[in-house]
Amino acid sequence: MTTFEATFGQPPELSAQAPGRVNLLGEHTDYQGGFVLPTAIPQVTTVTVGRNGTAEHHVYAADLDQHATFPVGENAQAPFARYVAGALALGGATGGLNVHVTSNVPMGAGLSSSAALEVAVLRALRLLGDLTADDERIALIAQRVEHDYVGVQCGIMDQMASSVADEHTLLLLDTRSLERRTLPLPAGTQVLVLDSGVPRQLAESGYNERRAQVEEAARLLGVPQLRDVTDVAALDALPSPLRERARHVVTENARVLAAVEDGVDEVRFGTLMNASHASLRDDYAVSHPRVDELVAALQGHPRVYGARMTGAGFGGAVVALVRDGHAGAVAQAVLADYGPQGRQVVP
């Protein structure tokens, strides 16, 4: 893989990293002010940077072998570079930078490779002294990158998880207030993530459509956000498919809160994950037949407590809560039947 110095002909000034994330519960609730329960994954995106003394940014994505050049403060034409361009512009880069990107966060798998890239670039700007911001502020800037430069009206979960979470605990996040606390995994468990091998393009999928549907549902119900609805029966007045979309958000918030109650064990937590997948598949309609197949195989394994799709959907990864020490064996058994399209990502 080509290094920064080989790419740009000068040594770098510094590097910064940010992790991907996997969400155990709380899918498609963050843009309705709801509750989420992600954790960081070991895979990270690394950006290496150096000032180039010009009024242009030069970006090289080593894993894609793609270059992009664009003026300071402006967006990039190349889709891969828009995440970098937005972070540089909103992060206040004061002059042209050379930016070298490497990552082992799987792209198109629903593990927040884009958030990891945005947060890593903003962390680099902070180290350079161009940006003064704490980790929460960095997440909020990264969300604006998605909205204003990429065109995805995402919630705040991915960016907050990449910026403040760690891979050893769960992050319980109230996406309205940004209040948060860390929690341990259920005793005797570990997280397993498998990539279904079905890629998804978030900006080109039904993500923005789903967001518009739940916003309309909230408007018809007369509430600021579906976070404010606690009685599922109130949703019966909505037309289809708004009723189903809203039902997922309301019940998913309830599942997150149930999962963090005192005394919840691994069996109960897994049951909530299974119910979450059914809701995402049937009410929110963001799953995929191959993803459903992989989830069903995991749910049927005796060492698995629960499994579900994770991320925006329409393909991507699945997450399972498994008995500690058995993740490798579970992955091997499930993927043997699923086929070479799938692969183990975490641990």
C-alpha positions as CSV (number, residue, x, y, z in Angstrom):
1,M,0.0,0.0,0.0
2,T,1.4,3.4,-1.0
3,T,2.5,5.5,1.9
4,F,1.9,9.2,2.6
5,E,5.4,10.1,1.6
6,A,5.4,8.1,-1.5
7,T,2.0,9.6,-2.5
8,F,2.7,13.3,-1.8
9,G,6.5,13.5,-1.9
10,Q,6.9,14.9,1.6
11,P,6.7,13.5,5.2
12,P,3.4,13.8,7.1
13,E,2.9,16.0,10.1
14,L,0.6,13.7,12.1
15,S,-2.0,10.9,12.1
16,A,-5.4,10.4,13.7
17,Q,-7.8,7.5,14.0
18,A,-11.4,6.7,14.8
19,P,-13.3,3.4,15.1
20,G,-16.3,2.0,13.4
21,R,-19.3,0.9,15.5
22,V,-21.8,-1.8,15.8
23,N,-25.3,-1.1,17.3
24,L,-26.8,-3.8,19.4
25,L,-30.2,-2.1,19.9
26,G,-31.8,1.1,18.8
27,E,-31.8,1.1,15.0
28,H,-33.4,4.0,13.1
29,T,-34.4,5.8,16.3
30,D,-31.7,8.4,16.5
31,Y,-33.2,10.8,14.0
32,Q,-36.4,10.7,16.1
33,G,-34.7,11.6,19.3
34,G,-34.7,8.1,20.6
35,F,-32.3,5.8,22.5
36,V,-29.5,3.7,21.1
37,L,-27.0,1.1,22.4
38,P,-23.9,0.9,20.2
39,T,-20.3,-0.1,20.9
40,A,-17.1,0.7,19.1
41,I,-15.4,-2.0,17.1
42,P,-11.6,-2.7,16.9
43,Q,-11.4,-1.7,13.2
44,V,-10.4,1.9,12.6
45,T,-9.9,4.5,9.9
46,T,-6.6,6.3,9.9
47,V,-5.9,9.7,8.3
48,T,-2.4,11.0,7.9
49,V,-2.1,14.6,7.0
50,G,0.4,17.4,6.2
51,R,0.1,21.0,5.0
52,N,0.9,21.5,1.4
53,G,1.1,25.3,1.2
54,T,-1.6,25.7,-1.5
55,A,-5.3,26.6,-1.6
56,E,-6.2,23.0,-2.5
57,H,-6.7,19.8,-0.6
58,H,-5.3,16.6,-2.0
59,V,-6.9,13.3,-0.8
60,Y,-5.7,9.8,-1.5
61,A,-7.8,6.8,-0.3
62,A,-5.2,4.0,-0.3
63,D,-7.8,1.2,0.0
64,L,-9.7,2.4,-3.0
65,D,-6.6,3.7,-4.9
66,Q,-8.4,6.9,-5.6
67,H,-7.3,10.5,-5.7
68,A,-9.3,13.7,-5.3
69,T,-8.4,17.4,-5.4
70,F,-10.6,20.3,-4.5
71,P,-10.3,23.9,-3.3
72,V,-10.1,24.7,0.4
73,G,-13.6,25.2,1.8
74,E,-15.4,23.5,-1.0
75,N,-17.0,20.1,-1.6
76,A,-15.3,17.4,-3.7
77,Q,-16.7,15.9,-6.9
78,A,-15.7,12.3,-6.0
79,P,-18.2,10.7,-3.7
80,F,-15.6,9.1,-1.5
81,A,-13.9,12.5,-0.9
82,R,-17.1,14.3,0.2
83,Y,-16.8,13.0,3.7
84,V,-13.2,14.4,3.9
85,A,-14.1,17.7,2.2
86,G,-17.0,18.3,4.5
87,A,-14.9,17.6,7.6
88,L,-12.1,19.8,6.4
89,A,-14.5,22.7,5.6
90,L,-16.7,22.5,8.7
91,G,-13.6,21.7,10.8
92,G,-12.0,25.0,9.8
93,A,-8.9,23.8,7.9
94,T,-6.9,27.0,7.4
95,G,-5.0,25.9,4.3
96,G,-4.4,23.1,1.8
97,L,-3.8,19.7,3.2
98,N,-2.5,16.4,1.9
99,V,-4.7,13.7,3.3
100,H,-3.8,10.0,3.2
101,V,-6.7,7.6,4.2
102,T,-6.4,3.9,5.2
103,S,-9.1,1.8,6.9
104,N,-10.0,-1.7,7.9
105,V,-13.6,-0.7,8.8
106,P,-15.6,-2.6,6.1
107,M,-17.3,-0.2,3.7
108,G,-21.0,-0.7,2.9
109,A,-21.6,-3.1,5.8
110,G,-23.4,-0.8,8.2
111,L,-20.5,-0.4,10.5
112,S,-20.1,3.4,10.2
113,S,-17.1,3.6,7.9
114,S,-18.2,7.1,6.9
115,A,-18.5,8.3,10.5
116,A,-15.1,6.9,11.3
117,L,-13.6,8.8,8.4
118,E,-15.3,12.1,9.4
119,V,-14.3,11.8,13.0
120,A,-10.7,10.8,12.1
121,V,-10.3,13.9,9.9
122,L,-11.8,16.2,12.6
123,R,-9.4,14.7,15.2
124,A,-6.5,15.4,12.8
125,L,-7.6,19.0,12.5
126,R,-7.8,19.2,16.3
127,L,-4.3,17.9,16.6
128,L,-3.1,20.4,13.9
129,G,-4.7,23.2,16.0
130,D,-7.2,24.3,13.3
131,L,-10.2,23.0,15.4
132,T,-11.0,23.4,19.1
133,A,-13.7,20.9,19.9
134,D,-14.4,18.2,22.5
135,D,-15.5,14.7,21.4
136,E,-19.2,15.6,21.5
137,R,-18.7,18.6,19.3
138,I,-16.7,16.6,16.9
139,A,-19.6,14.2,16.5
140,L,-22.1,17.0,15.9
141,I,-19.8,18.5,13.2
142,A,-19.5,15.1,11.6
143,Q,-23.2,14.8,11.4
144,R,-23.4,18.1,9.6
145,V,-20.9,16.7,7.1
146,E,-23.4,13.9,6.3
147,H,-26.3,16.4,6.0
148,D,-24.6,19.2,4.0
149,Y,-21.9,17.5,2.0
150,V,-23.0,13.9,1.5
151,G,-26.7,14.4,1.4
152,V,-27.7,11.8,4.0
153,Q,-30.1,13.1,6.7
154,C,-28.6,10.8,9.3
155,G,-29.1,10.9,13.1
156,I,-26.3,11.4,15.6
157,M,-25.6,7.8,16.7
158,D,-22.9,6.8,14.3
159,Q,-20.8,9.9,14.8
160,M,-21.3,9.8,18.6
161,A,-20.3,6.2,18.8
162,S,-17.2,6.7,16.7
163,S,-16.2,9.8,18.7
164,V,-17.0,8.8,22.3
165,A,-17.5,5.0,22.6
166,D,-15.0,2.3,23.2
167,E,-15.0,-1.4,22.3
168,H,-15.2,-2.7,25.8
169,T,-18.6,-1.3,26.9
170,L,-22.0,-0.4,25.5
171,L,-22.9,3.2,25.1
172,L,-26.4,4.1,26.2
173,L,-27.1,7.3,24.4
174,D,-30.2,9.6,24.5
175,T,-29.9,11.1,21.1
176,R,-32.1,14.1,22.0
177,S,-30.2,15.3,25.0
178,L,-26.9,13.5,24.2
179,E,-26.9,12.3,27.8
180,R,-25.0,9.1,27.9
181,R,-23.5,6.4,30.1
182,T,-21.5,3.2,29.6
183,L,-22.7,-0.2,30.5
184,P,-21.1,-3.7,30.5
185,L,-22.2,-6.4,28.2
186,P,-24.4,-9.1,29.8
187,A,-22.2,-11.3,31.9
188,G,-20.6,-14.2,30.1
189,T,-21.2,-12.8,26.6
190,Q,-19.3,-11.3,23.7
191,V,-20.3,-9.6,20.5
192,L,-20.0,-11.3,17.1
193,V,-20.4,-9.3,13.8
194,L,-20.7,-11.0,10.4
195,D,-20.8,-9.2,7.1
196,S,-23.5,-10.6,4.9
197,G,-21.6,-9.6,1.8
198,V,-24.6,-7.7,0.5
199,P,-23.3,-4.1,0.0
200,R,-25.5,-1.1,0.6
201,Q,-25.2,2.5,-0.4
202,L,-26.7,4.6,2.3
203,A,-27.3,7.7,0.3
204,E,-28.9,5.7,-2.5
205,S,-31.0,3.5,-0.4
206,G,-34.4,4.1,1.2
207,Y,-32.8,5.8,4.3
208,N,-34.0,9.3,3.5
209,E,-37.4,8.0,2.5
210,R,-37.8,6.2,5.9
211,R,-36.8,9.4,7.6
212,A,-39.4,11.4,5.8
213,Q,-42.0,8.8,6.6
214,V,-41.4,8.9,10.3
215,E,-41.3,12.7,10.3
216,E,-44.7,12.7,8.6
217,A,-46.0,10.2,11.2
218,A,-44.8,12.5,14.0
219,R,-46.5,15.4,12.4
220,L,-49.8,13.6,12.0
221,L,-49.6,12.5,15.6
222,G,-49.0,16.1,16.7
223,V,-45.7,15.3,18.5
224,P,-42.2,16.8,17.9
225,Q,-40.7,13.3,17.4
226,L,-41.8,9.7,17.8
227,R,-39.6,9.6,20.9
228,D,-42.6,11.4,22.6
229,V,-45.0,8.5,21.8
230,T,-45.2,5.7,24.4
231,D,-48.6,4.2,23.7
232,V,-48.4,2.0,20.6
233,A,-52.2,2.0,20.3
234,A,-51.9,5.7,19.3
235,L,-50.3,4.6,16.1
236,D,-53.5,2.9,14.8
237,A,-54.8,6.2,13.5
238,L,-51.9,6.4,11.0
239,P,-52.2,5.2,7.4
240,S,-50.0,2.4,6.2
241,P,-47.0,2.4,5.8
242,L,-46.6,5.3,8.2
243,R,-48.2,3.2,10.9
244,E,-45.6,0.4,10.6
245,R,-42.7,2.8,10.3
246,A,-43.7,4.6,13.5
247,R,-44.4,1.3,15.3
248,H,-40.9,0.2,14.8
249,V,-39.4,3.4,16.2
250,V,-41.7,3.4,19.3
251,T,-41.2,-0.3,20.1
252,E,-37.4,-0.1,19.4
253,N,-37.1,2.7,21.9
254,A,-38.9,0.5,24.4
255,R,-36.5,-2.4,23.7
256,V,-33.4,-0.3,24.4
257,L,-34.8,0.9,27.7
258,A,-35.8,-2.7,28.6
259,A,-32.3,-3.9,27.8
260,V,-30.6,-1.6,30.3
261,E,-33.0,-2.3,33.2
262,D,-31.4,-3.8,36.3
263,G,-31.3,-7.5,36.3
264,V,-31.6,-8.0,32.5
265,D,-29.6,-11.2,31.7
266,E,-28.2,-12.5,28.4
267,V,-31.3,-14.4,27.5
268,R,-33.6,-11.4,27.9
269,F,-31.1,-9.2,26.0
270,G,-31.0,-11.7,23.2
271,T,-34.7,-11.9,23.0
272,L,-34.9,-8.1,22.6
273,M,-32.4,-8.3,19.8
274,N,-34.4,-10.9,18.0
275,A,-37.5,-8.8,18.3
276,S,-35.6,-5.8,17.0
277,H,-34.7,-7.7,13.8
278,A,-38.3,-8.8,13.2
279,S,-39.4,-5.2,13.6
280,L,-36.8,-3.9,11.2
281,R,-37.7,-6.6,8.7
282,D,-41.4,-6.3,8.9
283,D,-42.4,-2.8,10.1
284,Y,-39.4,-0.7,8.9
285,A,-38.8,-2.9,5.8
286,V,-35.0,-2.2,5.7
287,S,-33.7,-5.8,5.8
288,H,-32.6,-8.0,2.9
289,P,-33.4,-11.7,2.2
290,R,-29.8,-12.7,2.6
291,V,-29.4,-10.7,5.8
292,D,-32.6,-12.5,7.1
293,E,-31.0,-15.8,6.2
294,L,-27.8,-15.0,8.1
295,V,-29.7,-13.7,11.1
296,A,-32.0,-16.8,11.2
297,A,-28.9,-19.1,11.1
298,L,-27.4,-17.2,14.1
299,Q,-30.6,-17.2,16.0
300,G,-30.8,-21.0,15.6
301,H,-27.3,-21.6,17.0
302,P,-27.3,-23.0,20.6
303,R,-24.5,-20.6,21.6
304,V,-26.3,-17.5,20.4
305,Y,-28.6,-15.5,22.6
306,G,-29.9,-13.1,19.9
307,A,-29.1,-11.7,16.5
308,R,-30.2,-8.9,14.3
309,M,-29.3,-6.8,11.3
310,T,-27.3,-3.7,12.2
311,G,-26.9,-0.3,10.5
312,A,-29.2,1.4,8.1
313,G,-30.1,-1.9,6.4
314,F,-30.7,-2.9,2.8
315,G,-27.7,-5.3,3.2
316,G,-24.6,-5.0,5.3
317,A,-23.7,-6.6,8.6
318,V,-25.5,-8.5,11.3
319,V,-24.7,-8.6,15.1
320,A,-25.1,-11.4,17.5
321,L,-24.7,-11.8,21.3
322,V,-23.0,-15.1,21.9
323,R,-21.6,-17.1,24.8
324,D,-18.2,-15.8,25.7
325,G,-15.4,-17.7,24.0
326,H,-17.6,-19.2,21.3
327,A,-17.7,-16.4,18.7
328,G,-15.2,-18.1,16.4
329,A,-16.9,-21.5,16.5
330,V,-20.3,-19.9,15.9
331,A,-19.0,-17.8,13.0
332,Q,-17.4,-20.9,11.4
333,A,-20.5,-23.0,11.7
334,V,-22.9,-20.3,10.4
335,L,-20.8,-19.2,7.5
336,A,-20.1,-22.7,6.4
337,D,-23.8,-23.0,5.5
338,Y,-24.3,-19.4,4.4
339,G,-21.5,-19.5,1.9
340,P,-18.3,-17.5,0.9
341,Q,-20.3,-14.3,0.5
342,G,-20.2,-13.8,4.3
343,R,-17.3,-13.2,6.5
344,Q,-16.5,-12.6,10.2
345,V,-15.7,-9.0,11.1
346,V,-15.7,-8.9,15.0
347,P,-14.0,-10.1,17.1
